[in-house]
Amino acid sequence: MLIRRAKKEDYAAFAGIESQHPGFPAWGIAGFEGEERNRNSVTLAAELDGAVAGFINFWVLRPQVQFNTLAVEKRFLRRGVAKALMGKMAEYAAKSLCREIDLEVNERNAAAIALYAALGFEQVGRRPKFYDNADAALLMRKVLPAKE
Ligand SMILES: CC(C)(COP(=O)(O)OP(=O)(O)OC[C@H]1O[C@@H](n2cnc3c(N)ncnc32)[C@H](O)[C@@H]1OP(=O)(O)O)[C@@H](O)C(=O)NCCC(=O)NCCS
């Protein structure tokens, strides 16, 4: 698996992946393009078997990383793509001397919550009616070890 910085040419594939997941708060091509104007924003692509298999976006806001979005192509689910993308985000966080990674997740999204818990994120709060459809969000955080 290859994890690399996303390019403009990836955005159509990202939007295609978003559309495979009903209820997912999709950014669309314009959303990914907009992130190029934010110098704190990092978008990464995962490639598997020569295809775009997933993406992640986060903001490096030292001392925090704010994780924004992540999705994986349906045919590549449960092959470690999300874990690899999250791992690369953690590398960026460590290199940027960040101390924690924060995220919001729909409390109905059992797959994502299981992923984050498996990676050491813990629930630190809950926001009722956070999403447009009035679903609640869980706030989750991973504290990173201090650098020597
Ligand atoms: C959540 C999502 C990103 C997981 O991607 P993935 O590449 O399939 O996840 P991984 O293969 O890296 O899984 C790593 C671990 O997370 C957990 N996990 C992932 N998907 C899971 C599921 N459907 N049910 C339970 N646990 C799950 C497991 O612990 C898994 O390890 P295992 O496969 O050894 O049991 C994917 O289901 C997805 O794209 N969902 C739609 C978009 C979304 O909800 N994004 C997150 C919110 S922004």
Backbone and ligand atoms as CSV (ligand in chain L), in Angstrom:
chain,resi,resn,atom,element,x,y,z
A,1,MET,N,N,0.848,-1.195,0.000
A,1,MET,CA,C,0.000,0.000,0.000
A,1,MET,C,C,0.883,1.244,0.000
A,2,LEU,N,N,0.474,2.233,-0.786
A,2,LEU,CA,C,1.214,3.492,-0.848
A,2,LEU,C,C,0.337,4.590,-0.240
A,3,ILE,N,N,0.907,5.353,0.689
A,3,ILE,CA,C,0.204,6.532,1.222
A,3,ILE,C,C,0.999,7.751,0.767
A,4,ARG,N,N,0.330,8.669,0.096
A,4,ARG,CA,C,1.022,9.838,-0.468
A,4,ARG,C,C,0.128,11.062,-0.389
A,5,ARG,N,N,0.757,12.252,-0.608
A,5,ARG,CA,C,-0.042,13.488,-0.651
A,5,ARG,C,C,-1.030,13.398,-1.812
A,6,ALA,N,N,-2.223,13.898,-1.601
A,6,ALA,CA,C,-3.234,13.875,-2.656
A,6,ALA,C,C,-2.914,14.911,-3.728
A,7,LYS,N,N,-3.367,14.614,-4.944
A,7,LYS,CA,C,-3.200,15.543,-6.068
A,7,LYS,C,C,-4.588,15.904,-6.599
A,8,LYS,N,N,-4.647,16.996,-7.338
A,8,LYS,CA,C,-5.923,17.428,-7.943
A,8,LYS,C,C,-6.624,16.279,-8.678
A,9,GLU,N,N,-5.820,15.474,-9.376
A,9,GLU,CA,C,-6.396,14.399,-10.198
A,9,GLU,C,C,-7.064,13.320,-9.339
A,10,ASP,N,N,-6.802,13.323,-8.037
A,10,ASP,CA,C,-7.412,12.314,-7.148
A,10,ASP,C,C,-8.838,12.686,-6.743
A,11,TYR,N,N,-9.188,13.971,-6.870
A,11,TYR,CA,C,-10.409,14.432,-6.211
A,11,TYR,C,C,-11.677,13.763,-6.755
A,12,ALA,N,N,-11.673,13.469,-8.054
A,12,ALA,CA,C,-12.859,12.793,-8.612
A,12,ALA,C,C,-12.998,11.403,-7.986
A,13,ALA,N,N,-11.876,10.718,-7.804
A,13,ALA,CA,C,-11.924,9.394,-7.170
A,13,ALA,C,C,-12.387,9.518,-5.714
A,14,PHE,N,N,-11.926,10.549,-5.022
A,14,PHE,CA,C,-12.350,10.749,-3.621
A,14,PHE,C,C,-13.875,10.954,-3.567
A,15,ALA,N,N,-14.365,11.791,-4.491
A,15,ALA,CA,C,-15.814,12.068,-4.500
A,15,ALA,C,C,-16.582,10.781,-4.814
A,16,GLY,N,N,-16.028,9.951,-5.684
A,16,GLY,CA,C,-16.656,8.659,-5.991
A,16,GLY,C,C,-16.718,7.764,-4.764
A,17,ILE,N,N,-15.651,7.761,-3.992
A,17,ILE,CA,C,-15.625,6.960,-2.760
A,17,ILE,C,C,-16.662,7.500,-1.770
A,18,GLU,N,N,-16.719,8.828,-1.652
A,18,GLU,CA,C,-17.708,9.422,-0.737
A,18,GLU,C,C,-19.120,8.955,-1.094
A,19,SER,N,N,-19.397,8.906,-2.390
A,19,SER,CA,C,-20.770,8.580,-2.817
A,19,SER,C,C,-21.121,7.109,-2.565
A,20,GLN,N,N,-20.124,6.292,-2.275
A,20,GLN,CA,C,-20.400,4.877,-1.963
A,20,GLN,C,C,-20.933,4.691,-0.547
A,21,HIS,N,N,-20.830,5.752,0.269
A,21,HIS,CA,C,-21.178,5.612,1.684
A,21,HIS,C,C,-22.372,6.508,2.016
A,22,PRO,N,N,-23.589,5.953,2.002
A,22,PRO,CA,C,-24.788,6.757,2.242
A,22,PRO,C,C,-24.711,7.451,3.602
A,23,GLY,N,N,-25.123,8.714,3.620
A,23,GLY,CA,C,-25.134,9.454,4.886
A,23,GLY,C,C,-23.790,10.078,5.227
A,24,PHE,N,N,-22.783,9.768,4.445
A,24,PHE,CA,C,-21.453,10.327,4.726
A,24,PHE,C,C,-21.451,11.813,4.388
A,25,PRO,N,N,-20.938,12.669,5.277
A,25,PRO,CA,C,-20.909,14.118,4.980
A,25,PRO,C,C,-19.860,14.434,3.912
A,26,ALA,N,N,-20.270,14.307,2.652
A,26,ALA,CA,C,-19.322,14.381,1.534
A,26,ALA,C,C,-18.815,15.802,1.303
A,27,TRP,N,N,-17.551,15.929,0.956
A,27,TRP,CA,C,-16.966,17.229,0.627
A,27,TRP,C,C,-17.131,17.540,-0.857
A,28,GLY,N,N,-17.113,16.511,-1.685
A,28,GLY,CA,C,-17.143,16.728,-3.130
A,28,GLY,C,C,-15.821,17.304,-3.627
A,29,ILE,N,N,-15.699,17.363,-4.940
A,29,ILE,CA,C,-14.444,17.829,-5.539
A,29,ILE,C,C,-14.118,19.246,-5.061
A,30,ALA,N,N,-15.135,20.108,-5.007
A,30,ALA,CA,C,-14.904,21.509,-4.611
A,30,ALA,C,C,-14.380,21.593,-3.179
A,31,GLY,N,N,-14.854,20.704,-2.331
A,31,GLY,CA,C,-14.392,20.703,-0.940
A,31,GLY,C,C,-12.902,20.395,-0.849
A,32,PHE,N,N,-12.465,19.392,-1.595
A,32,PHE,CA,C,-11.039,19.047,-1.568
A,32,PHE,C,C,-10.207,20.174,-2.186
A,33,GLU,N,N,-10.738,20.783,-3.254
A,33,GLU,CA,C,-10.009,21.903,-3.875
A,33,GLU,C,C,-9.857,23.051,-2.882
A,34,GLY,N,N,-10.925,23.304,-2.134
A,34,GLY,CA,C,-10.900,24.403,-1.163
A,34,GLY,C,C,-9.809,24.211,-0.117
A,35,GLU,N,N,-9.544,22.964,0.236
A,35,GLU,CA,C,-8.521,22.687,1.252
A,35,GLU,C,C,-7.125,23.114,0.797
A,36,GLU,N,N,-6.926,23.218,-0.524
A,36,GLU,CA,C,-5.607,23.619,-1.032
A,36,GLU,C,C,-5.259,25.039,-0.596
A,37,ARG,N,N,-6.285,25.837,-0.260
A,37,ARG,CA,C,-6.035,27.225,0.158
A,37,ARG,C,C,-5.752,27.323,1.656
A,38,ASN,N,N,-5.869,26.210,2.353
A,38,ASN,CA,C,-5.612,26.202,3.801
A,38,ASN,C,C,-4.241,25.581,4.044
A,39,ARG,N,N,-3.288,26.397,4.489
A,39,ARG,CA,C,-1.929,25.863,4.578
A,39,ARG,C,C,-1.748,24.883,5.736
A,40,ASN,N,N,-2.738,24.804,6.632
A,40,ASN,CA,C,-2.665,23.814,7.717
A,40,ASN,C,C,-3.255,22.474,7.316
A,41,SER,N,N,-3.842,22.429,6.143
A,41,SER,CA,C,-4.608,21.252,5.742
A,41,SER,C,C,-3.740,20.232,5.003
A,42,VAL,N,N,-3.900,18.971,5.373
A,42,VAL,CA,C,-3.163,17.889,4.702
A,42,VAL,C,C,-4.191,16.874,4.208
A,43,THR,N,N,-4.136,16.567,2.912
A,43,THR,CA,C,-4.973,15.506,2.361
A,43,THR,C,C,-4.050,14.429,1.803
A,44,LEU,N,N,-4.289,13.204,2.225
A,44,LEU,CA,C,-3.470,12.068,1.787
A,44,LEU,C,C,-4.346,11.077,1.043
A,45,ALA,N,N,-3.729,10.390,0.084
A,45,ALA,CA,C,-4.422,9.333,-0.660
A,45,ALA,C,C,-3.735,8.003,-0.361
A,46,ALA,N,N,-4.540,6.945,-0.319
A,46,ALA,CA,C,-3.993,5.591,-0.226
A,46,ALA,C,C,-4.190,4.916,-1.574
A,47,GLU,N,N,-3.157,4.228,-2.018
A,47,GLU,CA,C,-3.260,3.454,-3.273
A,47,GLU,C,C,-3.048,1.985,-2.968
A,48,LEU,N,N,-3.914,1.174,-3.557
A,48,LEU,CA,C,-3.806,-0.275,-3.377
A,48,LEU,C,C,-4.095,-0.915,-4.728
A,49,ASP,N,N,-3.325,-1.882,-5.099
A,49,ASP,CA,C,-3.495,-2.552,-6.399
A,49,ASP,C,C,-3.620,-1.519,-7.528
A,50,GLY,N,N,-2.860,-0.429,-7.429
A,50,GLY,CA,C,-2.845,0.589,-8.484
A,50,GLY,C,C,-4.062,1.500,-8.528
A,51,ALA,N,N,-4.944,1.390,-7.543
A,51,ALA,CA,C,-6.159,2.221,-7.542
A,51,ALA,C,C,-6.185,3.108,-6.297
A,52,VAL,N,N,-6.919,4.222,-6.398
A,52,VAL,CA,C,-7.116,5.067,-5.213
A,52,VAL,C,C,-8.071,4.318,-4.284
A,53,ALA,N,N,-7.590,3.986,-3.109
A,53,ALA,CA,C,-8.352,3.124,-2.199
A,53,ALA,C,C,-8.970,3.893,-1.041
A,54,GLY,N,N,-8.523,5.125,-0.828
A,54,GLY,CA,C,-9.080,5.886,0.284
A,54,GLY,C,C,-8.370,7.212,0.434
A,55,PHE,N,N,-8.900,8.034,1.331
A,55,PHE,CA,C,-8.303,9.357,1.580
A,55,PHE,C,C,-8.519,9.738,3.028
A,56,ILE,N,N,-7.704,10.696,3.445
A,56,ILE,CA,C,-7.875,11.293,4.778
A,56,ILE,C,C,-7.549,12.774,4.664
A,57,ASN,N,N,-8.219,13.586,5.462
A,57,ASN,CA,C,-7.864,14.998,5.568
A,57,ASN,C,C,-7.804,15.379,7.035
A,58,PHE,N,N,-6.791,16.174,7.360
A,58,PHE,CA,C,-6.669,16.689,8.728
A,58,PHE,C,C,-5.968,18.038,8.682
A,59,TRP,N,N,-6.116,18.787,9.783
A,59,TRP,CA,C,-5.444,20.086,9.903
A,59,TRP,C,C,-4.399,19.983,11.008
A,60,VAL,N,N,-3.217,20.460,10.705
A,60,VAL,CA,C,-2.150,20.506,11.705
A,60,VAL,C,C,-2.193,21.885,12.356
A,61,LEU,N,N,-2.703,21.917,13.571
A,61,LEU,CA,C,-2.912,23.172,14.304
A,61,LEU,C,C,-2.156,23.039,15.617
A,62,ARG,N,N,-0.828,23.033,15.528
A,62,ARG,CA,C,-0.011,22.746,16.695
A,62,ARG,C,C,-0.473,23.519,17.918
A,63,PRO,N,N,-0.700,22.898,19.065
A,63,PRO,CA,C,-0.285,21.546,19.441
A,63,PRO,C,C,-1.329,20.455,19.169
A,64,GLN,N,N,-2.322,20.757,18.315
A,64,GLN,CA,C,-3.336,19.734,18.039
A,64,GLN,C,C,-3.342,19.394,16.564
A,65,VAL,N,N,-3.797,18.186,16.280
A,65,VAL,CA,C,-4.212,17.848,14.923
A,65,VAL,C,C,-5.715,17.654,14.968
A,66,GLN,N,N,-6.419,18.327,14.054
A,66,GLN,CA,C,-7.867,18.135,13.937
A,66,GLN,C,C,-8.113,17.226,12.741
A,67,PHE,N,N,-8.618,16.042,13.018
A,67,PHE,CA,C,-8.931,15.089,11.957
A,67,PHE,C,C,-10.303,15.460,11.399
A,68,ASN,N,N,-10.414,15.539,10.062
A,68,ASN,CA,C,-11.668,16.005,9.456
A,68,ASN,C,C,-12.454,14.937,8.733
A,69,THR,N,N,-11.806,14.178,7.874
A,69,THR,CA,C,-12.570,13.223,7.072
A,69,THR,C,C,-11.688,12.073,6.607
A,70,LEU,N,N,-12.361,10.956,6.336
A,70,LEU,CA,C,-11.674,9.714,5.956
A,70,LEU,C,C,-12.706,8.810,5.324
A,71,ALA,N,N,-12.367,8.178,4.214
A,71,ALA,CA,C,-13.254,7.143,3.669
A,71,ALA,C,C,-12.434,6.195,2.803
A,72,VAL,N,N,-12.950,4.985,2.685
A,72,VAL,CA,C,-12.250,3.914,1.975
A,72,VAL,C,C,-13.185,3.328,0.918
A,73,GLU,N,N,-12.632,3.104,-0.249
A,73,GLU,CA,C,-13.347,2.459,-1.370
A,73,GLU,C,C,-13.927,1.132,-0.895
A,74,LYS,N,N,-15.180,0.897,-1.287
A,74,LYS,CA,C,-15.904,-0.269,-0.744
A,74,LYS,C,C,-15.174,-1.588,-0.960
A,75,ARG,N,N,-14.588,-1.757,-2.154
A,75,ARG,CA,C,-13.981,-3.073,-2.409
A,75,ARG,C,C,-12.691,-3.273,-1.636
A,76,PHE,N,N,-12.184,-2.214,-0.984
A,76,PHE,CA,C,-10.946,-2.348,-0.208
A,76,PHE,C,C,-11.188,-2.304,1.299
A,77,LEU,N,N,-12.447,-2.375,1.714
A,77,LEU,CA,C,-12.731,-2.293,3.157
A,77,LEU,C,C,-12.101,-3.469,3.897
A,78,ARG,N,N,-11.757,-3.237,5.137
A,78,ARG,CA,C,-11.179,-4.226,6.055
A,78,ARG,C,C,-9.873,-4.803,5.538
A,79,ARG,N,N,-9.120,-3.964,4.843
A,79,ARG,CA,C,-7.787,-4.380,4.418
A,79,ARG,C,C,-6.712,-3.462,5.000
A,80,GLY,N,N,-7.096,-2.722,6.024
A,80,GLY,CA,C,-6.094,-1.907,6.720
A,80,GLY,C,C,-5.829,-0.545,6.095
A,81,VAL,N,N,-6.666,-0.135,5.122
A,81,VAL,CA,C,-6.426,1.153,4.452
A,81,VAL,C,C,-6.620,2.312,5.439
A,82,ALA,N,N,-7.737,2.301,6.159
A,82,ALA,CA,C,-8.002,3.394,7.117
A,82,ALA,C,C,-6.922,3.429,8.198
A,83,LYS,N,N,-6.540,2.266,8.661
A,83,LYS,CA,C,-5.511,2.196,9.708
A,83,LYS,C,C,-4.200,2.806,9.194
A,84,ALA,N,N,-3.850,2.514,7.943
A,84,ALA,CA,C,-2.612,3.062,7.367
A,84,ALA,C,C,-2.706,4.580,7.214
A,85,LEU,N,N,-3.868,5.085,6.787
A,85,LEU,CA,C,-4.040,6.535,6.635
A,85,LEU,C,C,-3.970,7.224,7.996
A,86,MET,N,N,-4.614,6.627,8.991
A,86,MET,CA,C,-4.581,7.208,10.344
A,86,MET,C,C,-3.157,7.157,10.909
A,87,GLY,N,N,-2.436,6.096,10.569
A,87,GLY,CA,C,-1.048,5.969,11.042
A,87,GLY,C,C,-0.172,7.053,10.455
A,88,LYS,N,N,-0.399,7.363,9.171
A,88,LYS,CA,C,0.393,8.419,8.539
A,88,LYS,C,C,0.038,9.771,9.157
A,89,MET,N,N,-1.254,9.978,9.487
A,89,MET,CA,C,-1.639,11.221,10.170
A,89,MET,C,C,-0.890,11.332,11.505
A,90,ALA,N,N,-0.790,10.235,12.226
A,90,ALA,CA,C,-0.085,10.261,13.510
A,90,ALA,C,C,1.395,10.605,13.297
A,91,GLU,N,N,1.986,10.149,12.183
A,91,GLU,CA,C,3.384,10.503,11.884
A,91,GLU,C,C,3.517,12.008,11.650
A,92,TYR,N,N,2.572,12.570,10.885
A,92,TYR,CA,C,2.589,14.023,10.664
A,92,TYR,C,C,2.471,14.755,12.000
A,93,ALA,N,N,1.582,14.262,12.832
A,93,ALA,CA,C,1.354,14.909,14.132
A,93,ALA,C,C,2.645,14.906,14.952
A,94,ALA,N,N,3.304,13.757,14.983
A,94,ALA,CA,C,4.529,13.652,15.784
A,94,ALA,C,C,5.619,14.564,15.219
A,95,LYS,N,N,5.762,14.566,13.905
A,95,LYS,CA,C,6.799,15.404,13.277
A,95,LYS,C,C,6.535,16.879,13.522
A,96,SER,N,N,5.262,17.246,13.637
A,96,SER,CA,C,4.899,18.650,13.850
A,96,SER,C,C,4.821,18.983,15.329
A,97,LEU,N,N,5.306,18.078,16.169
A,97,LEU,CA,C,5.324,18.270,17.627
A,97,LEU,C,C,3.932,18.511,18.186
A,98,CYS,N,N,2.939,17.858,17.609
A,98,CYS,CA,C,1.583,17.964,18.146
A,98,CYS,C,C,1.419,16.985,19.296
A,99,ARG,N,N,0.561,17.355,20.231
A,99,ARG,CA,C,0.387,16.550,21.437
A,99,ARG,C,C,-0.899,15.746,21.443
A,100,GLU,N,N,-1.829,16.073,20.549
A,100,GLU,CA,C,-3.071,15.308,20.530
A,100,GLU,C,C,-3.738,15.381,19.167
A,101,ILE,N,N,-4.546,14.367,18.897
A,101,ILE,CA,C,-5.373,14.348,17.683
A,101,ILE,C,C,-6.826,14.329,18.142
A,102,ASP,N,N,-7.628,15.256,17.601
A,102,ASP,CA,C,-9.041,15.367,17.976
A,102,ASP,C,C,-9.926,15.059,16.779
A,103,LEU,N,N,-11.075,14.476,17.054
A,103,LEU,CA,C,-12.015,14.197,15.963
A,103,LEU,C,C,-13.438,14.180,16.483
A,104,GLU,N,N,-14.368,14.361,15.536
A,104,GLU,CA,C,-15.792,14.160,15.815
A,104,GLU,C,C,-16.263,13.019,14.944
A,105,VAL,N,N,-17.128,12.181,15.498
A,105,VAL,CA,C,-17.668,11.065,14.719
A,105,VAL,C,C,-19.150,10.903,15.056
A,106,ASN,N,N,-19.926,10.612,14.023
A,106,ASN,CA,C,-21.355,10.357,14.246
A,106,ASN,C,C,-21.506,9.167,15.196
A,107,GLU,N,N,-22.308,9.337,16.231
A,107,GLU,CA,C,-22.367,8.254,17.225
A,107,GLU,C,C,-23.022,6.988,16.677
A,108,ARG,N,N,-23.650,7.093,15.484
A,108,ARG,CA,C,-24.201,5.883,14.854
A,108,ARG,C,C,-23.167,5.157,13.989
A,109,ASN,N,N,-22.007,5.748,13.811
A,109,ASN,CA,C,-21.013,5.177,12.901
A,109,ASN,C,C,-20.146,4.152,13.641
A,110,ALA,N,N,-20.717,2.965,13.802
A,110,ALA,CA,C,-20.054,1.939,14.619
A,110,ALA,C,C,-18.694,1.540,14.042
A,111,ALA,N,N,-18.590,1.473,12.703
A,111,ALA,CA,C,-17.318,1.047,12.097
A,111,ALA,C,C,-16.213,2.044,12.432
A,112,ALA,N,N,-16.535,3.329,12.248
A,112,ALA,CA,C,-15.512,4.342,12.504
A,112,ALA,C,C,-15.155,4.395,13.994
A,113,ILE,N,N,-16.141,4.290,14.855
A,113,ILE,CA,C,-15.855,4.331,16.297
A,113,ILE,C,C,-14.978,3.144,16.684
A,114,ALA,N,N,-15.259,1.985,16.100
A,114,ALA,CA,C,-14.431,0.801,16.390
A,114,ALA,C,C,-13.000,1.023,15.905
A,115,LEU,N,N,-12.869,1.634,14.729
A,115,LEU,CA,C,-11.527,1.930,14.198
A,115,LEU,C,C,-10.771,2.850,15.148
A,116,TYR,N,N,-11.416,3.948,15.541
A,116,TYR,CA,C,-10.722,4.934,16.376
A,116,TYR,C,C,-10.374,4.338,17.743
A,117,ALA,N,N,-11.293,3.571,18.293
A,117,ALA,CA,C,-11.012,2.954,19.602
A,117,ALA,C,C,-9.837,1.990,19.478
A,118,ALA,N,N,-9.800,1.228,18.369
A,118,ALA,CA,C,-8.701,0.267,18.180
A,118,ALA,C,C,-7.361,0.997,18.069
A,119,LEU,N,N,-7.409,2.262,17.622
A,119,LEU,CA,C,-6.168,3.034,17.455
A,119,LEU,C,C,-5.844,3.881,18.695
A,120,GLY,N,N,-6.618,3.715,19.756
A,120,GLY,CA,C,-6.282,4.375,21.016
A,120,GLY,C,C,-6.994,5.690,21.270
A,121,PHE,N,N,-7.990,6.036,20.446
A,121,PHE,CA,C,-8.777,7.246,20.716
A,121,PHE,C,C,-9.788,6.962,21.819
A,122,GLU,N,N,-10.015,7.975,22.656
A,122,GLU,CA,C,-10.985,7.830,23.746
A,122,GLU,C,C,-12.024,8.931,23.645
A,123,GLN,N,N,-13.247,8.587,24.043
A,123,GLN,CA,C,-14.311,9.590,24.018
A,123,GLN,C,C,-14.061,10.635,25.096
A,124,VAL,N,N,-14.116,11.927,24.690
A,124,VAL,CA,C,-13.923,13.000,25.670
A,124,VAL,C,C,-15.139,13.923,25.730
A,125,GLY,N,N,-16.149,13.670,24.901
A,125,GLY,CA,C,-17.340,14.511,24.931
A,125,GLY,C,C,-18.373,14.030,23.934
A,126,ARG,N,N,-19.518,14.728,23.929
A,126,ARG,CA,C,-20.603,14.372,23.019
A,126,ARG,C,C,-21.331,15.655,22.648
A,127,ARG,N,N,-21.600,15.845,21.359
A,127,ARG,CA,C,-22.341,17.036,20.920
A,127,ARG,C,C,-23.663,16.596,20.319
A,128,PRO,N,N,-24.777,16.843,21.049
A,128,PRO,CA,C,-26.092,16.478,20.515
A,128,PRO,C,C,-26.390,17.300,19.258
A,129,LYS,N,N,-27.128,16.738,18.343
A,129,LYS,CA,C,-27.587,17.436,17.128
A,129,LYS,C,C,-26.441,18.113,16.374
A,130,PHE,N,N,-25.310,17.477,16.311
A,130,PHE,CA,C,-24.137,18.068,15.658
A,130,PHE,C,C,-24.284,18.076,14.147
A,131,TYR,N,N,-24.918,17.017,13.617
A,131,TYR,CA,C,-25.008,16.890,12.153
A,131,TYR,C,C,-26.336,17.454,11.643
A,132,ASP,N,N,-26.397,17.684,10.325
A,132,ASP,CA,C,-27.580,18.287,9.707
A,132,ASP,C,C,-28.845,17.486,10.002
A,133,ASN,N,N,-28.714,16.167,10.111
A,133,ASN,CA,C,-29.895,15.322,10.350
A,133,ASN,C,C,-30.183,15.153,11.846
A,134,ALA,N,N,-29.507,15.963,12.673
A,134,ALA,CA,C,-29.716,15.994,14.134
A,134,ALA,C,C,-29.057,14.832,14.867
A,135,ASP,N,N,-28.253,14.018,14.158
A,135,ASP,CA,C,-27.475,12.992,14.865
A,135,ASP,C,C,-26.451,13.656,15.781
A,136,ALA,N,N,-26.104,12.954,16.841
A,136,ALA,CA,C,-25.092,13.458,17.767
A,136,ALA,C,C,-23.693,13.040,17.312
A,137,ALA,N,N,-22.712,13.841,17.723
A,137,ALA,CA,C,-21.299,13.496,17.470
A,137,ALA,C,C,-20.627,13.138,18.779
A,138,LEU,N,N,-19.767,12.151,18.721
A,138,LEU,CA,C,-18.865,11.887,19.838
A,138,LEU,C,C,-17.562,12.611,19.553
A,139,LEU,N,N,-17.007,13.241,20.568
A,139,LEU,CA,C,-15.681,13.835,20.440
A,139,LEU,C,C,-14.688,12.822,20.960
A,140,MET,N,N,-13.680,12.532,20.166
A,140,MET,CA,C,-12.679,11.549,20.581
A,140,MET,C,C,-11.290,12.167,20.459
A,141,ARG,N,N,-10.403,11.708,21.292
A,141,ARG,CA,C,-9.052,12.297,21.350
A,141,ARG,C,C,-8.023,11.205,21.566
A,142,LYS,N,N,-6.889,11.402,20.933
A,142,LYS,CA,C,-5.732,10.557,21.234
A,142,LYS,C,C,-4.599,11.475,21.666
A,143,VAL,N,N,-4.067,11.217,22.849
A,143,VAL,CA,C,-2.947,12.006,23.349
A,143,VAL,C,C,-1.667,11.322,22.894
A,144,LEU,N,N,-0.755,12.112,22.324
A,144,LEU,CA,C,0.480,11.554,21.781
A,144,LEU,C,C,1.603,11.689,22.799
A,145,PRO,N,N,2.531,10.755,22.787
A,145,PRO,CA,C,3.635,10.839,23.747
A,145,PRO,C,C,4.482,12.088,23.477
A,146,ALA,N,N,4.974,12.698,24.554
A,146,ALA,CA,C,5.826,13.888,24.404
A,146,ALA,C,C,7.147,13.465,23.786
A,147,LYS,N,N,7.706,14.331,22.938
A,147,LYS,CA,C,9.022,14.047,22.344
A,147,LYS,C,C,10.094,14.382,23.361
A,148,GLU,N,N,11.136,13.557,23.401
A,148,GLU,CA,C,12.262,13.813,24.328
A,148,GLU,C,C,12.952,15.112,23.935
L,1,LIG,C1,C,-14.630,3.467,8.823
L,1,LIG,C2,C,-13.793,3.106,7.598
L,1,LIG,C3,C,-12.960,4.327,7.209
L,1,LIG,C4,C,-12.856,1.934,7.957
L,1,LIG,O1,O,-11.992,1.691,6.853
L,1,LIG,P1,P,-11.231,0.282,6.639
L,1,LIG,O2,O,-10.106,0.547,5.683
L,1,LIG,O3,O,-12.194,-0.760,6.263
L,1,LIG,O4,O,-10.656,-0.001,8.105
L,1,LIG,P2,P,-9.390,-0.917,8.447
L,1,LIG,O5,O,-9.352,-2.102,7.532
L,1,LIG,O6,O,-8.155,-0.076,8.495
L,1,LIG,O7,O,-9.796,-1.397,9.912
L,1,LIG,C5,C,-8.941,-1.266,11.041
L,1,LIG,C6,C,-9.695,-1.701,12.285
L,1,LIG,O8,O,-10.823,-0.827,12.522
L,1,LIG,C7,C,-11.953,-1.579,13.028
L,1,LIG,N1,N,-13.035,-1.616,12.021
L,1,LIG,C8,C,-12.987,-1.134,10.750
L,1,LIG,N2,N,-14.180,-1.319,10.132
L,1,LIG,C9,C,-14.984,-1.936,11.023
L,1,LIG,C10,C,-16.333,-2.395,10.971
L,1,LIG,N3,N,-17.091,-2.271,9.856
L,1,LIG,N4,N,-16.859,-2.976,12.082
L,1,LIG,C11,C,-16.112,-3.120,13.204
L,1,LIG,N5,N,-14.802,-2.714,13.304
L,1,LIG,C12,C,-14.260,-2.121,12.235
L,1,LIG,C13,C,-11.397,-2.972,13.266
L,1,LIG,O9,O,-10.819,-2.981,14.559
L,1,LIG,C14,C,-10.326,-3.076,12.184
L,1,LIG,O10,O,-9.352,-4.069,12.442
L,1,LIG,P3,P,-9.618,-5.586,11.906
L,1,LIG,O11,O,-10.046,-5.496,10.462
L,1,LIG,O12,O,-8.268,-6.220,12.097
L,1,LIG,O13,O,-10.696,-6.121,12.794
L,1,LIG,C15,C,-14.688,2.640,6.408
L,1,LIG,O14,O,-15.651,1.728,6.871
L,1,LIG,C16,C,-15.405,3.761,5.672
L,1,LIG,O15,O,-14.875,4.327,4.711
L,1,LIG,N6,N,-16.623,4.100,6.146
L,1,LIG,C17,C,-17.420,5.169,5.510
L,1,LIG,C18,C,-16.827,6.525,5.759
L,1,LIG,C19,C,-16.688,6.845,7.233
L,1,LIG,O16,O,-17.546,6.494,8.027
L,1,LIG,N7,N,-15.579,7.540,7.602
L,1,LIG,C20,C,-15.285,7.856,8.987
L,1,LIG,C21,C,-15.960,9.078,9.456
L,1,LIG,S1,S,-15.291,10.543,8.718
